[in-house]
Structure formats: C-alpha cells, structure tokens
Amino acid sequence: MPKRINFGKLIEKQLPAELVNFMWVAGEIAHTRGEKLYLVGGVVRDLLLGQANLDLDLVVEGNAIELAQQLKKINKGKITTHPRFNTAKLQWDNWSVDLATARSETYDKPGALPTVKPSSIDDDLSRRDFTINAMAIGLNPGYYGRPVDPHGGRDDLKSKLIRVLHGQSFTDDATRIWRGLRYEQRLDFHLERKTLKLLQRDIPMLDTISADRIRYEVECILKEKYPEKVFRRAEELEVLPKLHPALKGNGWLAERFEQARKLSFPALPEVGLYLALLAYPLTSEETERLISRLRLPKSLAQNLRDTIALKGKMRLLATPGLSPSGIYRLLAPYSSPAMVANSLATESPAASQNIHMYLTRLKYIEISLTGDDLMRLGVAPGPHIREIIELLHKARLDGKITSKQDEVDLVKGWLAAKQMK
C-alpha cells in the first residue's frame, strides 16, 4: 500500500458517480454552514482494501439532522431522524446514507449503552471499535480527500491487524469481541497480540451484554460469506461457550454450512437455516437455553424447536416404502428451515430424499373441491366435511386420484358407503 494516496481519486474510482456527486454537494453545503463533513468507518477501510462497500457513513462536526434536512431538499428523498443521538438516514432511489453528529462517548458501566455528547472528528474516531474502522476522509472544499487517521488504521490495514484503540475497549462494550472475530475472519487478518490478550481477558464481560445485542452480533456473523470461520475461531478462543457450552465450530458445521450455500446459490442461506444447523447438535433443553440467551423472535425460536423435534423423526422418515401421504403427515407441522437443516444434517439418504420430495412437490398438492362443493354433493355439514377433505388430500398425495372428477367420484363412493351402513 503506497504511503501517499489520493483519496479523492480513490472515491471517484470505486464509488458510483451518483454517490460521489452526493458527497461533493454535501461537503459544499456543510462548508456554507460552517461545518466540517467526513466520510468515516467501514467504507474508508474498504476503499483502501479495494472492496465494494456502498454503505456510506458521514460524520459532521455540527448538526447532522439539520444538514440532512437541507440535503433532502436536493435529492427529493426520504429522511429518518433520531434526535436523541442527532443522527439521520437519507434514502433516495436505490441509495441510503447515514449522517451523524461527531460525538464522544462515556460508559456508566460495562455493557451499558454509552452516554454521548457532540464533539470533534478526533473524539468521534476515538470511540470506535478498531483502528481499521477509525479512519475518515474530509469532504469539504479545500479538504476533499484529506485523510484523518489518528490511530494508525492504514498501518494496521497494511499489516493485516485487528487492533483496539485502548485497553478498556472490550470492557466498555464486549460486543466488540464478536465484531473483532468477524472482521478477523472476513478480512483474513489477525488479532494484534495485545488485542488478543485483552479479548481473552474480557470474555466474561459478554455476560454484561443484553440478549438483543448479542443476537444482533450473531445475526451479523450469519450474514457473512463464511460464518463457520468465525464460529471456529470463537470456539478456539473459548468465546463460543458464551452463547451455549454445547455449541461447536467444527468441521461438521463447516461442511453443513457449505452445503447450505450450494443449496441456496446464488443467494446466501437465510439466517434461520444457518442458526438451525448451528443448534442441531443440541438437546431440546439446551435449545431452550440458547433461545433464551439470544432472546430469539418467535419465528426463529420456532425454527430451532422444529429442528430438534424433527431430528427425532428421522428414523420414521427413513422407513422403506413410506407413502407420500405418510411423508406429508410427518413433515407438515414443521418449518421449511427446520426441514432443510435436517435434510443436510441427517446421515440417512432416504430421509433426505423424502424431505426433498415434500419441499418440492408434496407441500404444493391441493384438492380441487371446497367445503361448499362437498355439501352440494350431499356431505352433511360438520366433522364429515373435514374427514372427507383429509381423505381427498391423502388420495391426491398418493396419486390415487388426479382430477376434480376423480375427487367427485371418490366423494360419491364415500357417501354410498355411508348409506349402506
């Protein structure tokens, strides 16, 4: 990495013209307001690494909400403000930009959300998690493209190091432990020696973090290209047991995550599937502890419960000669991510094939006749309606009937049999 970099040209080379123009205009408007505006954080890091990142974060030494309101008039976009933190989000067309007032932070106690107050760009960068995320680029006329790097972030990028800014970083906010592992594995960097020692020292501080914030970090990991690398490293450093002592970041998990990616390609697997595979080795009781630890929302919690419950049905699902209706009956109560997780995790090819049959064909099979149709044919209102619907559906699943007329004939036969009794 050369010592002298023209950051203005770097921005123009790597970012879309519309975003480059937006930053020029934003810098000029900030200048007329007597404020200084900066591009900050991850996008600066990724510009230096030559990686795509369109999540623009701007910091102003001034009033972010007022600046955003002026910019909104130009772009005719939508603005969302958070007065408590003096931040705003601008959205127009397909673009989104976050604006924040430069601020300093203090922590009343470990794990608590910080108390913030307006400050300078240097103070704002000093509150960040790692040196490689604590860089900025000036956007004002006369300062456009000028780097601000008070903590040596560029040197650490060159050395491929993840380094905290101070010794209390993980104590103040232990979610940085998970973020450090995530950046380390995503970028193929290494935790700087002292940072690694501080991380290991402060693993117990993860207990000070709320379930919602831990869940957010886990979800961020599961949206990475290779989340299994983060879990492997977390197990190696004894961070993973803080989620649950029985979780593993081993080769089995890596293989299943890779299979999930192949199945989902070109999209990444959904978080629910990854989470189900991560939790697959757990017992029902252990799963409940993990659900509680992460305070999972209802749908994700049900996915995990379904995954563990369905795991106990794998032997039945592998029964030779199992009928399509039998497969349907076993699988219908469970969520799709739970089925896919079990399909990838089971050692039974027959069970996996039956899950595939359900997901690709059986779940879409429906009958043509409605309850009103059945009554017109002579079926009495009440429990018989449900009974005949289930009979028709079973016959459809097993291929015994294939048309609406077949359904009518089956109902007529059922009615005739009833009359004979």
N, C-alpha and C positions, 0 to 999 in steps of 0.2 A: 504494500500500500504506500503510494508516494507521500512524502511529508507535506507537500503543498497540493491542495485540491481546490479546484474552482467549484465551490458548492452550488453556485448559481447555475452553471452549465450542467452539473450533475442532476439538479432538479429538472431542468428542461429536457435532459436526455431520457430520464427514467419515469417521469410522471406525465400523464395525459395533458395535452395542451390546455384543456378547459380548467383543470386544477391549477396548472402553472399560472394561467391568467387570473384565476380567482385569488391566488396568493399575492400576485403583483398588486391587484386592486385593493386587497385587504391591507397590505403593507402601506399603500399610499393613504388610505382612509385613516388608518391608525396614526400615521405621521401627522395628518392635518389635525388630529385630536390631541396631539402632543403625547402620544403613547408609543411604546415600542412593542412590536409584534414578532413572534418567533414560531418557527416550525420545530416541534420537540418530539423526543421519545423514540418509540419503535420505528417510526418512518425514517428518522435520521439514521438510525442504526442500519436499517435495511437498504437505504440509499448507498451507504458506504460498502455494504456487502454485495451490492448489485442485485438485490432481491426485490420482487414486486411487493408493494405494500401501499394500498390506496386508502388506508385508514388515517386520515390527516388529523393530527392534534396540534392546535395552535394555542400558544400562551401569550397573553398581553399584559404588559405592565400598565394596568389601567382597569377599565370596566368591560369585562367580556360580554355581558348582556347588552349593554348599550352599543358596543361595536357590532355585535351580531345583528341587532335590530337595524342598523344602518346598512349592513351587507345584505340583509334580507330584501330591502327595497330594490337593490340592484338585480338580484338573482330571481326575484319573484318566487322565492321558495317558502318552505315551512320552517318555523323556528320553535324549538322546545327549550324552555329555560328552567334553571334550578337556582332560584335566588339565594337559598341557604349557602350554596357553595360558589355562587356567582359564576355559573357555567351555562353554556348554551350549545345546542346542536342545531346546525343548519342543514336542511335537506332540500335538494332541488334536482330534478331529472333523476339520474341514477347515482348522484353523488351525495356524500354525507361528510360533514366536517364538524369536529368538536372544538369549541373555544372555551378557554378557562382563564380566569384571572390568576396571574402569578401569585403564589401563596407560600407561606411557611406552615409547618405543622408541628404540633406538640401532642404527646400521648400521655393522658392522665394515668393510664395503667396499661400493662402489656395486653395486647389483643383488642384493646378498645379502639373504636373509630377515632381518628385524630381530631383535635381542635385546630381550625385553620384561620389564618388572617392574611389579608393582602400583603404582598411583599415584592421582592425583585426576582428576576430570572435566575440569579445565582441561588437564592434561597429555594426557589421552586425546583431547580435541578437537584439541590442537596437533599430534598425529601424523597427522592426516587429510590427504586429498589437496587439497581445495579449500575455500575459505571457505564456500561454499553447502552443503557436506556436514559442516561443523564446528560445527553448532548442536545444542542439546539442550533438552529440556523436563523440568522436575522433576516427579516423580510421588509424592513423599512427602506425607503430610498436612501442611498448612501451607505446602507448597512446590508443590502440584499446579498445573501450568500455568505455572510460572515459567520464563521463557526464560533460556538460557545461550548467549551469543553473543559470545565474546571476540575474534573475528576479523572482525567486521563482515559476517557472512554475509547478514543481512537487507538491508543496504545494497546488497550486490552482486547479490542477487536483484532488487531494485528497479531497479538499473542494468543488469541482464541481462549480468553479467560472470562469467567463469570466472577465478578468481584463486588462485594457490598461496599457501601460508601462509609460505613462506620461500624464499630463493634457492637452497637445495640440494635442493629437493623432487624435481625430475626427476633429479638426480644420484643421490640416495638410492635412488629407485625409478622407473626410466624407464617402467614400465608406465603411470604417470600421464600420459604423453604420449598414449597411445591413449585413456585414460579421459577426458582433457581434451577431445579431439576428439569423443568420443562424447557427452559432456554438452553441448558447444557446439552440436552439430547437433541433438540430440534436443530441447533446450530453446529452440532458435533464439536462443542467447546469443552473446557474442563473447569470445574470449580477451582478458583485460586486457592492456594494452600491454606491461608489464614481463614478465608471464607468457608472452606470445607470444615475446619475445626469449629468455627462459630456455629455453623449449621448443625453439626453433630452435638455440640453443647446445648443448643436451644431446641432440640427435638421435643422435649417435654412442654415447651411453650405452645405447641399446637393445641394443647388442651385449653388454652385461653381463647381460642377462636371459635366463633359461633358455627353451628351446623350449616347455616345457609352459606357462609363464606367458604367453608371447606368444600361444600358441594359445588360451588361455583368453580373452585380451582380444579376439582376432579373433572367437571364437565369441560373445562378448557383443555385439560390433558386429553380427554377422549375425542376432542376435535383436532388434535394434532395428526400429522401424517402417519407417524408410527408411535402411538401411545404406549405400546408394550415396552418400548425402550425406557420410558420414564418410570414405569412400574418396576422394571427390572432393577434400575438404579435405586429406586426408593426402597426396594427390599434389601439391596446390598448395603445401604446406609442405615437400615432399620427405621426408615420413615413410614413404610407401608403398614406396619402393625398399628400405627396410629389411626388408620381407617378401620382395620379389624385384624386381630392377630393371626387369623387363619388365611388371609389373602396371600396369594403368591404372584410374583412377577417372573415366572419361569418360562422354560421353553414351550411347555404345553400351551400357555396363554399366548405366546408369540405366534405359534402355529395357528391357533384358532382365530386370532385377530387377522392374520394374513388371509386365511380362508374367507373370513367375513368381508375383507376388502375385495377379493376376487368376485365374490357373490354380488356385491353392491356396485362394482365398477360400472360407469366411470365416477359415480358419486362415492363419497365416503360413507361407511356404515353409520346408521343412526346411533345416537348416544345410548338409547335403550338396549340395543343389541350388544354393544361393547360392554356395557355395565352388567348385562345378564351373563356374559362369558366370564367376566372378572369374578362374579359372585358364584359361578357354577359349582365350585368345589364345596361351598358352604352348606351346612345343615339348615333346616328350617329355622331353628332358634338363632343360629349365627346370622342368618339373613335378616331376621328382625332387628338384631343389634346394628347391622350395617344400615338398614333403612332408617333407624332412629339416629345413628351417628351423622348421617347425611341429611336428615330431615327431608327425605325424598318426597316429591309431589306424588299425588295419588297414582297417576299413570305409571310412573317409573317404579314405584313401590309394588304395584300390581304385577308389572313385568317380572320383577325379581321373585315374587311369591309364585307366580305361574311357572317360572323357570324351574324352581326347586320342586314344585308339586308335579310337574310334567316329567321331571327326571325320574320320579318313582313309577311312572307308567311306561318306561321304555321297554321293559320286558314284555308287557302285554302288547305293545305296539309292534314288536318284532315277531308276534305269533304267526307261524306259517299259515297261509290261506286266509288271513284276516280279510273280511269283506270290506268293500268301500264304505258301506254304512257303519261297519264296526270301527273303521278308522275315523270316520266323521264323529261318531259318538265319543271316542276317546279324546279327540283334539279340539272339538268345537268350543269348550269352555275357556280355552287359553288364548293369550295374546299372540300375535304373529312374531314379535321379537323373541318370546319365550320358545316358540316352536323352532325358529331358525337357530337359536342358541343350542337347543337340544339336538337339532339335526347335525350341527357342526361338532358338538361335543361327544355324541354317542359313539360307541365302538361298534354298533350294530348297523350294517348297511341296510338291512330290511327296514328297521325303524326309520332311518334317514330317508329312504325311498318313499315310505308311507307318508311322512311329513311333507315331502316334496309333492306327492300326489294331492294331498289336502290343500296345500297352499296354491297350487297351480290349476287345480281342476275342481275338486270336491266342494270347496267353500263357495264356489260360484253357481253350483247346481241348485235350481229352484223349481218349484212346481208352478203350473200354469193356473190351476183353479184357485179361486178365492173362497173365503167362508160363505159369501153370498151365493157363489156358484154352487157350493155344496148344498145349501138349503134349498135352492131351486131344484136340485136333483132329488131332494127328499130326505136329506140328512137332518135330523131334529136339532134345533139349537141346544147348546150346552156342551158337555165334555166330549160328546161324539165328534164334534167338529175338530177338536184338537187331535183326537185319536186318528181320524181319517187323514188329516194333514200330515201327521207323522208317518202314517202308513204309505201315503203317496210319495213323500220325500225319500223314505227308505227305498222304495221301489225304483225311484228315479236314480238314486245314488248307485244302486246295484245293477242298473241297466235293464231292469225287468220291464220298464215302460219307458217310452222315448218321445211320446207326443201328448198333446192335450186330449186327443180322442182316447188314447190308452188310459189316461187318468179317469176320464168319464166312464170307460168300461170297467175299470177297477172299482170305482165308487158304486156303480150299479151292481156289480158282483157282491160287494160288501153288503149292500142293502138287501139283496136277495137272500144272502146267507143269514142275515139278522132276522128276516121274516120267517125263515124256516125253523128258527129255534123256538 
